[in-house]
Amino acid sequence: MTEEIQAGRHNAKKSIRPILETIRRCYQCLFSVAGHLAKDPQAKLDFAVTNSHLRQQPLSAHGKLSLSASRIWNSEIMLQLARDRAELKGGLGDPDDALAFSIEADNLGAFNPELGGQVRATGTLRGKFSAPSGQIDARINDLSWGKNYHIAALQATARLDKGEDGALALDASLQGVATPLLQLDRASMNAQGTRLRHVLKFTAANPDFDLESQLAGGWHNASGWVGQVVDLRIAGVMRLRSSPRHNWK
């Protein structure tokens, strides 16, 4: 037990070193926080980071963020590390709110040496937290986490209109998934219908098996997703590879 605690402390120190180093190297960092913790807590954050580095890569950021337990408003954030850039603007929580975001990251290793790959994503979320709407477009290539997890490619587009009868459309595909437990040559998910009534189709395949499934149901705020399996077909032998790092009970 003592060795496990010591190992945990070592990993924690290792994980926060880049953050501490960033603070030390941040020669021009400005932060301002205001708000209250009484009934309906609210906070407003303004910040700017210039002339700084993270893992020997130039880092800059600026923005403002206003938030409460039920809403984000009048917010705008930009973060840039080397050539990687993320932006967020707008609000979310009220029916007329819209929160737009974009991510352009060609080198995830700049954030963490355990990560690799490229991510491009744009989207807008609208309305309340309990029933958001909006659209998302994402592209991921050569994503890796350490030596054991890898996704060759992911493409996804999603749209959900507001209201219980708002149109729902999802089209996502994966290629080259490798983990210690499972490997997939390809997988896909498709959804068509409305928030309350839609059909989900899921496929996955590798040299050992070929799976096709179809579900029908809908999302309800009180109970979550409720539905049934309409069709399920599995050809071949589905093998899960156990990992020595996991304990199964």
Secondary structure by P-SEA (a helix, b strand, c coil): caaaaaaaaaaaaaaaaaaaaaaaaccbbbbbbbbbccccbbbbbbbccccccccccbbbbccccccccccccbbbbbbbcccbbbbbbbccccccbbbbbbbbbcccccccccbbbbbbbbbcccccccbbbbbbbbbbccccccccbbbcbbbbbbbbbcccccbbbbbbbbcccccccccccccbbbbbcccccbbbbbbbbcccbbbbbbbbbbbbccccbbbbbcbbbbccbbbbbbbcccccc
